[in-house]
Amino acid sequence: MDLTLRLLMWQHLFSSCGLVTLHQSLLQLWMLLLLCLICRFTFILGLGPNVKHVMSAVLGAYGLFQFFELHMLWVLLLSVLCYSSLLFSRKLGSQGLFLSAVVLVFLLIGELHLIDVVTWHKIRGSQMVVAMKAISMAFDLDRRTVNHLPSLLEFLGYVFHVGSAVFGPWISFSTYMRAVEGPKLTWLWLRSSFICLFKSQMCLLVSSCIAPYLFPLFIPLYGNSFTQKWLDAYENAVSFHFSNYFVGHLSESTSMLAGAGFTEEKDHIRWDQSVVKPLSVEMPRSMVLVVTSWNIPMSVWLKTYVFKNAMKLGTFPAILITYTASAMLHGLSFHLGAVLLSLGLITYVEHVLRTKLGSILSACILSRPCLSNCNHQHKKNLWVKLLNLVFSFLVVFHLTYLGSMFDPGADEQEVEEGYAAIHTIHRWSELNWASHWLVFGCWIFYRLIL
């Protein structure tokens, strides 16, 4: 394609897609950003704690209303149900397991019987954040990390905190309470928040206006009948990835604007909320790091409250339980469940294979980078770097395969209702189930070298 023609197409794409996308995004977000600022200013005023909790809950509820209208009452119902369950289970030895079961039953009944599919899918993200907050509080009560059951105002202020109620992220109760104390306003706070907002809008542009036209408009690659399927799959995967980065960076911005997402070092406050790490996904070392970088707070939540509790059953069962829990929180969606369980399988096989090869070859080829004082003989040899690069390409291959079903050009109603099982099976069969066969081959190889 001639360079002049390419530039004209880029210009047309920016004006017809880019500007429209940014305008619509900011039009939908400005009220939420304003509510976050109001929440932040409320926290720094010399008001009583109960007043701050009420304001946090009211602002968060209004933010949910802005996006979901009266459907936000389902989120409120879940919150009330969670607090009632915490009150009821105070005498039990395991509030965490009890509340997890209650939340699971509510989500299953809600998805299967109470509301239409489209509405449930719209509020699913906020339902998930409320569920994660409540369950984490229950387990923290079991572990005495939280000394006593918070009051209803504290609980509602926490679960409806406007900085995390709509787009996330999950924040712990202690993080919320530190936000209520109201660290002073600084330029670093404002700059960090708006840098994350800018990143989110750039990711939205890539997802909507660049990734769907990646080949050959931006990268001059042309495929035959076989390779074109993989190029299309990679475009779908990149578009889906950057839509996740958009939400992740946006949640960083809203949580910091509303006063959460900082760490204290002596008298110095760092506004360093981190939800996603795009480079660790797009240029990965391992699937393990991809999973933890995709949604950092959720990864921490799953590790702390699911994986560690399930470890007594063994590593592989704990991994399956963790990914099953993640799938249940995301809703009864075949394609999400299939992706998450496939991710669990890929992550486990990759981890055990690289651990075994690292031991046999005495090389730094583990899923996570080795420490400088590790016992491996071969650390930065050329063949070690090449082997790590091979594993990186395998991860990109798996991500392309798994992301192929998230078609940005799909019917809007199909997206809102969730992709049907036949859609997932069709997409993966088009790619000859290549990723699953590759994982099976890696597992066989791992078993042979034991």
C-alpha positions in Angstrom: 0.0 0.0 0.0 1.4 3.4 -1.0 2.5 5.5 1.9 0.5 8.5 0.9 -2.7 6.4 0.7 -1.8 4.9 4.1 -1.5 8.3 5.7 -4.8 9.4 4.2 -6.5 6.3 5.6 -4.9 6.9 9.0 -6.2 10.5 9.0 -9.7 9.3 8.0 -9.7 6.7 10.7 -8.6 9.2 13.4 -11.4 11.6 12.4 -14.1 9.0 11.9 -13.3 6.7 14.7 -10.7 8.2 17.1 -12.3 11.6 17.8 -15.8 10.1 18.1 -14.6 7.4 20.4 -12.8 9.8 22.7 -15.8 12.2 22.7 -18.2 9.5 23.7 -15.9 8.1 26.3 -15.4 11.4 28.1 -19.1 12.2 27.8 -19.9 9.1 29.7 -17.1 9.4 32.3 -17.1 13.1 33.3 -19.8 12.7 35.9 -18.0 9.7 37.5 -14.7 11.6 37.6 -16.6 14.6 39.2 -18.1 12.3 41.9 -14.6 10.9 42.6 -13.3 14.4 43.2 -16.2 15.3 45.5 -15.5 12.1 47.4 -11.8 13.1 47.7 -12.7 16.6 49.0 -15.2 15.1 51.4 -12.5 12.9 52.9 -10.1 15.7 53.6 -12.7 17.9 55.4 -12.9 17.7 59.1 -16.1 15.8 59.2 -17.0 12.9 61.4 -16.2 9.3 60.2 -19.9 8.4 59.8 -20.5 11.4 57.6 -17.6 10.4 55.4 -18.9 6.8 55.1 -22.4 8.1 54.2 -21.0 10.4 51.5 -18.9 7.5 50.1 -21.9 5.2 49.9 -24.2 7.9 48.5 -21.7 9.0 45.8 -20.9 5.5 44.9 -24.6 4.6 44.6 -25.2 7.6 42.4 -22.3 6.7 40.2 -23.8 3.2 39.8 -27.1 4.9 39.0 -25.5 7.0 36.3 -24.3 3.8 34.5 -27.0 1.3 35.3 -30.0 3.4 36.3 -32.5 1.4 38.5 -30.6 -1.9 37.8 -28.1 -0.7 40.4 -30.6 -1.9 43.0 -29.4 -5.4 42.3 -25.9 -4.3 43.4 -27.5 -2.7 46.5 -29.4 -5.9 47.2 -26.2 -8.0 47.0 -24.5 -5.6 49.5 -27.3 -5.8 52.0 -27.4 -9.6 51.6 -23.6 -9.7 52.3 -23.8 -7.6 55.4 -26.8 -9.6 56.7 -24.8 -12.8 56.1 -21.8 -11.3 58.0 -24.1 -10.5 61.0 -25.7 -14.0 60.9 -22.4 -15.8 60.7 -20.6 -14.0 63.5 -20.8 -17.1 65.7 -19.6 -19.4 63.0 -16.0 -20.5 62.7 -15.7 -19.7 59.0 -17.5 -16.5 57.9 -15.4 -16.5 54.7 -16.7 -19.9 53.4 -20.3 -19.1 54.5 -20.4 -15.8 52.7 -18.7 -17.2 49.6 -21.5 -19.8 49.4 -24.2 -17.1 49.9 -22.7 -14.9 47.2 -22.3 -17.9 44.8 -26.0 -18.8 45.3 -27.1 -15.2 44.7 -25.1 -14.9 41.6 -26.3 -18.2 40.2 -30.0 -17.4 41.0 -29.6 -13.9 39.6 -28.1 -15.0 36.4 -30.4 -18.0 35.8 -33.8 -16.8 37.1 -34.1 -13.2 38.4 -33.0 -10.8 35.6 -32.7 -10.9 31.8 -29.3 -11.8 30.5 -28.4 -8.4 29.0 -29.1 -6.5 32.2 -27.1 -9.0 34.3 -24.1 -8.8 32.0 -24.2 -5.0 32.3 -24.0 -5.0 36.1 -21.8 -8.1 36.4 -18.6 -6.1 36.9 -20.0 -4.1 39.8 -21.5 -7.2 41.3 -18.1 -8.9 41.2 -16.4 -6.0 42.9 -19.0 -6.0 45.7 -18.7 -9.7 46.1 -14.9 -9.6 46.3 -14.9 -6.8 48.9 -17.4 -8.6 51.1 -15.7 -12.0 50.8 -12.3 -10.5 51.6 -13.8 -8.8 54.6 -15.3 -12.1 55.8 -11.9 -13.9 55.5 -10.1 -11.0 57.2 -12.5 -11.3 60.1 -11.7 -15.0 60.3 -8.0 -14.3 60.3 -8.4 -11.3 62.7 -6.9 -9.0 60.1 -10.0 -7.0 60.7 -10.7 -7.0 64.4 -14.4 -6.5 64.4 -17.4 -6.4 62.1 -17.6 -2.9 60.6 -20.8 -0.9 61.2 -23.4 -0.8 58.4 -22.2 2.7 57.4 -18.6 1.6 57.2 -19.5 -1.5 55.2 -21.7 0.5 52.7 -19.1 3.2 52.4 -16.5 0.5 51.6 -18.4 -1.5 49.0 -19.9 1.6 47.3 -16.7 3.6 47.4 -17.2 5.6 44.2 -13.6 5.2 43.1 -14.0 1.4 42.7 -17.7 0.7 42.6 -18.3 1.1 38.9 -15.1 -0.1 37.2 -13.2 -1.5 40.1 -10.6 -2.3 41.2 -11.0 -4.4 44.3 -9.5 -2.6 47.3 -9.1 -4.0 50.9 -11.1 -2.6 53.8 -7.9 -1.2 55.3 -7.1 0.6 52.0 -10.6 2.2 52.1 -10.2 3.3 55.8 -6.8 4.9 55.0 -8.5 6.8 52.2 -11.2 8.0 54.6 -8.5 9.5 56.7 -7.9 11.9 53.8 -4.2 12.4 53.0 -3.6 16.0 51.9 -4.0 17.2 48.3 -0.9 17.3 46.2 0.0 17.8 42.6 1.4 14.3 42.5 -2.1 12.9 43.4 -3.7 14.9 40.6 -1.0 14.2 38.1 -1.0 10.5 38.8 -4.8 10.3 38.4 -4.9 12.1 35.1 -1.9 10.2 33.7 -3.9 7.0 34.3 -6.9 8.6 32.7 -4.9 9.5 29.6 -3.5 6.0 29.4 -7.0 4.6 29.5 -8.2 6.8 26.6 -5.1 5.8 24.5 -5.9 2.1 25.2 -9.5 2.7 24.2 -8.3 4.2 20.9 -6.0 1.2 20.2 -8.8 -1.2 21.1 -11.5 0.5 18.9 -9.6 2.2 16.1 -6.2 0.5 15.6 -6.3 -3.2 16.6 -9.3 -4.1 14.3 -7.3 -2.7 11.3 -3.8 -3.8 12.5 -3.1 -5.9 9.4 -2.3 -4.6 6.9 -3.2 -1.0 7.5 -0.7 -0.4 10.3 1.6 -3.4 10.0 2.0 -4.4 6.3 1.5 -8.2 6.7 -0.6 -10.2 4.3 -1.6 -13.8 4.9 -2.7 -16.7 2.8 -5.8 -18.7 3.6 -4.0 -20.4 6.6 -2.0 -17.5 8.1 -4.9 -15.0 7.6 -6.9 -16.8 10.3 -4.1 -16.3 12.8 -3.6 -12.6 11.8 -7.4 -12.1 12.4 -7.1 -13.9 15.7 -4.2 -11.7 16.8 -6.2 -8.6 15.9 -9.2 -9.8 18.0 -6.8 -10.7 20.9 -5.1 -7.3 20.8 -8.4 -5.4 20.7 -9.7 -7.4 23.7 -6.4 -6.9 25.6 -6.5 -3.1 25.1 -10.2 -2.9 26.1 -9.1 -4.6 29.4 -6.2 -2.1 29.7 -8.7 0.7 29.2 -10.8 -0.4 32.1 -7.7 -1.1 34.2 -6.1 2.3 33.8 -9.5 3.9 34.2 -10.0 2.2 37.5 -6.5 3.3 38.6 -7.6 6.9 37.8 -11.0 6.8 39.6 -9.6 5.0 42.7 -6.8 7.6 43.1 -9.1 10.5 42.3 -11.4 9.3 45.1 -8.5 9.0 47.6 -7.5 5.4 47.5 -4.5 3.7 45.9 -1.5 5.2 47.7 1.3 3.9 49.8 3.1 5.6 52.7 6.8 5.6 53.2 7.5 7.5 56.4 6.1 11.0 55.7 6.1 10.5 51.9 2.9 9.4 50.1 3.2 7.7 46.7 0.1 7.6 44.5 1.0 4.3 42.8 -2.2 2.3 42.3 -1.4 -0.4 39.7 -4.1 -2.5 38.1 -2.7 -3.6 34.7 0.8 -3.9 33.2 0.3 -4.0 29.4 3.9 -4.6 28.6 4.0 -7.7 30.7 1.1 -9.1 28.7 2.0 -8.0 25.2 5.7 -8.9 25.6 5.5 -11.6 28.2 8.1 -13.8 29.9 5.5 -16.4 31.0 1.8 -17.1 31.3 2.2 -16.8 35.0 3.2 -13.2 34.8 0.5 -12.5 32.2 -2.2 -13.7 34.6 -0.8 -11.6 37.5 -0.4 -8.5 35.2 -3.9 -8.8 33.6 -5.7 -7.6 36.7 -3.2 -7.1 39.7 -5.8 -6.5 42.5 -7.9 -9.5 41.4 -4.8 -11.6 41.2 -3.9 -10.6 44.7 -7.5 -11.3 45.9 -7.5 -14.8 44.3 -4.1 -15.7 45.7 -4.9 -14.4 49.2 -8.5 -15.7 49.6 -8.8 -18.6 47.2 -5.5 -20.2 46.3 -3.9 -20.1 49.8 -7.1 -21.7 51.3 -7.1 -24.4 48.6 -3.4 -25.2 48.8 -4.1 -28.0 51.4 -5.6 -30.0 48.5 -2.4 -29.7 46.4 -1.0 -27.3 43.8 -2.9 -28.4 40.7 -6.4 -28.7 42.5 -5.7 -25.3 44.1 -5.0 -23.8 40.6 -8.2 -25.3 39.2 -10.3 -24.1 42.2 -8.8 -20.6 41.8 -9.6 -20.3 38.1 -13.1 -21.9 38.7 -13.7 -19.2 41.4 -12.6 -16.5 38.9 -14.9 -18.0 36.3 -17.9 -18.0 38.7 -17.3 -14.4 39.7 -17.3 -13.4 36.0 -20.6 -15.2 35.5 -22.0 -18.3 33.8 -20.4 -17.6 30.5 -19.1 -20.6 28.5 -16.5 -18.6 26.6 -15.1 -16.9 29.8 -15.2 -20.2 31.7 -13.4 -22.0 28.8 -10.7 -19.3 28.6 -10.1 -19.1 32.4 -9.9 -22.9 32.8 -7.7 -23.1 29.7 -5.5 -20.4 31.3 -5.3 -22.5 34.5 -4.1 -25.5 32.5 -1.6 -23.6 30.4 -0.2 -21.8 33.5 0.3 -25.0 35.4 1.9 -27.0 32.6 4.2 -24.1 31.7 5.2 -23.7 35.4 6.1 -27.3 36.0 7.8 -27.7 32.7 10.0 -24.7 33.1 10.8 -25.6 36.7 11.9 -29.1 35.6 13.9 -27.8 32.7 15.5 -25.2 34.9 16.6 -27.9 37.3 17.9 -30.2 34.6 19.8 -27.5 32.7 20.6 -25.4 35.8 19.4 -22.4 33.9 17.3 -19.3 34.8 14.4 -20.3 32.6 11.7 -20.3 35.3 8.3 -18.7 34.9 9.4 -15.8 37.1 12.8 -14.1 36.8 15.4 -15.6 39.2 17.0 -13.6 42.0 20.6 -12.5 41.5 21.8 -15.0 44.1 20.0 -18.1 42.7 21.8 -21.4 42.4 21.5 -21.8 38.7 24.9 -22.1 36.8 23.6 -20.6 33.6 22.0 -17.2 34.0 22.6 -14.9 31.0 24.0 -17.3 28.4 22.8 -16.7 24.9 21.0 -20.1 24.8 19.2 -19.3 28.0 17.9 -16.0 26.6 16.9 -17.8 23.4 15.0 -20.5 25.4 13.2 -17.8 27.4 12.3 -16.1 24.1 10.8 -19.3 22.8 8.6 -19.6 25.9 7.6 -15.9 25.3 6.5 -16.7 21.8 4.6 -19.7 23.0 2.7 -17.4 25.5 1.9 -14.9 22.6 0.6 -17.9 20.6 -1.6 -19.0 23.5 -2.9 -15.5 24.0 -3.7 -15.1 20.4 -5.6 -18.4 20.4 -7.5 -17.6 23.6 -8.4 -14.1 22.5 -9.5 -15.1 19.1 -13.2 -15.5 20.2 -13.5 -11.9 21.5 -14.5 -10.5 18.1 -14.9 -6.7 18.1 -17.0 -6.9 15.0 -19.5 -9.3 16.5 -23.2 -8.6 16.8 -23.9 -6.1 19.6 -26.7 -8.2 21.1 -24.4 -11.3 21.1 -21.8 -9.4 23.0 -24.3 -8.1 25.6 -25.8 -11.5 26.1 -22.5 -13.3 26.1 -21.0 -15.4 23.4 -22.8 -18.8 22.9 -20.8 -22.0 23.4 -20.9 -22.7 19.6 -19.1 -19.4 19.0 -16.2 -20.5 21.1 -16.0 -24.0 19.7 -16.2 -22.6 16.1 -13.4 -20.1 16.7 -11.1 -22.7 18.3 -11.9 -25.3 15.7 -11.0 -22.8 13.0 -7.5 -22.7 14.6 -7.5 -26.5 14.9 -7.5 -26.4 18.7 -3.8 -25.7 18.3 -3.2 -24.2 21.8 -4.8 -27.1 23.6 -2.8 -29.6 21.5 0.4 -27.7 22.2 -0.3 -27.7 26.0 -1.0 -31.5 25.8 2.3 -32.0 24.0 4.2 -29.9 26.6 2.6 -31.9 29.4 3.6 -35.2 27.7 7.2 -33.9 27.3 7.2 -32.9 31.0 6.1 -36.4 32.0 8.8 -38.0 29.8 11.6 -36.0 31.4 10.6 -36.7 35.0 
